């Protein structure tokens, strides 16, 4: 459900890419946040998969990488505003 909502939000952002509201929200960083959210929702699938070397690796790396993408973009947006 969350992946669908994130995908729908990304489609809306891409469709209205040239509107003043999307331009004012720092488009590129918003896309990075949305991709991070999409990856964060995808972190559940390796947890549910049969334990293998790859699924264990993804279980450790994907949450950290997705949260780093989201928080780094948020901090960058905050520093641009201030």
Long-range contacts (C-beta under 8 A, 24 or more apart in sequence): 2-37, 2-41, 3-38, 3-41, 3-42, 6-34, 6-37, 6-38, 6-41, 7-38, 9-34, 10-34, 10-38, 26-77, 26-80, 29-73, 29-76, 29-77, 30-73, 32-69, 32-70, 32-72, 32-73, 33-69, 33-70, 33-73, 33-74, 35-69, 36-66, 36-67, 36-68, 36-69, 36-70, 36-73, 37-66, 37-70, 39-65, 39-66, 39-69, 40-66, 40-67, 40-70, 42-66
